Amino acid sequence: MGSKEMSQTIFEYKLKSRNPKTPHFYATIFVGVLIFTFIESMYSNSKIHYFNLKSSHGTNNAAAAQFGSSENHVVIAEQQSEEAAENYDPLIPPDNVSRDERIAWFRRQLPEIEVLKSTTLSQQFHSRVYNFLNKGCSVLHHIIWMSPATSFGKREFLTMDSFFKANPDGCLLIVSRSMDSPRGYAILKPLLDRGFKVQAVTPDLPFLVKDTPAEPWLEQINSGTKDPGYVPLSNNLSNLIRLTILYKYGGVYMDTDLVVLRDFSDLRNTIGAQSLDPVTRHWVILNNGVMIFDINHPILLEFMQEFATTFNGNKWGYNGPQLVQRVIERMGGTEGFNLTILPPRAFYPVDRVRVWRFLKKPEDESESRWVESQMNELSGREIYSVHLWNKRTKDLEIEEGSVMAKLISNHCVVCDGILRA
């Protein structure tokens, strides 16, 4: 009952009452007032709750201060509860459990893992991708985001931002269930408002693996008979999805911790080496952080076959970079596959061991000269991107005046608050 309806009820009761005002009468009025006060309080609290959920970026802090501290504590607790629920990831297994315990846990989680199944939304994946591609793309790049949209931060945005600086007429497809949402749309809005072609689409994994060597693997996972391993399954699903997307649609896959320095339009059927033998100059380690392929390239089927038959969820990188390397080594190289392996300078000119130095500002004249020399080194046309290696640097600030800060300033469009991120 709303406040107006309650007031009308009390008013009508007074008009109809012709008897002397007995103690029962006063007791009834007292109860009515209490109910009215309670409903008003509930209505006010609901307005506070709605107001505070409209934004989580501090714009409501001052306004919220006008309300009582107890109400604010309730609102904050509710927000934290909702954020915890949104950030909950059923793909992250418990620590320190046996293989059998982990499989039993995974079977209990299966009903919650929507990414493994076809849903009403995911079944639109193919048509939505084709409608997106019909917008006219000079190039097509894909990124994959398996985490909650709340954790899509400034560095991830930088990858998109730098992509559009190098490819203003390109198309960027974000394969992600969490980013295909109002929150995800809000993240993409600064790019959309500038006319860039970017879209998040919920993947349909059964469709993506259909008629590929990975189809039996997904069936085993969905039946709960396959051990997902202690590495979060989202990590390995990303390894698989990038292969299926490239096989069915072609284009460029890239990780979400890159600074794109130039367009990739002159590259076809290419992957990059992460390191070379210092003597032979032959690649030692390959990486799947950037991959460029034509539709239906045969080596992608070999990669998927390797994924399905040798899957090991207990080793980081085993089903990703190491998989690419195993397949190419077993086949004796790239001959017959129309595949190019570029040296580390192409996509990984800054290695993961010394990347921290590229985030630090210079402290003296010698370090300033080093920064300038690195900027000149990274301006070569054979360098397409710089990898931030977020797994190592996510807790480090990108300091003003550093090599990375200068690169970002030169290769962004929105350029909003990325430094010290």
Disulfide bonds with the S-S distance in Angstrom:
Cys137-Cys171 1.92
Cys412-Cys415 1.86
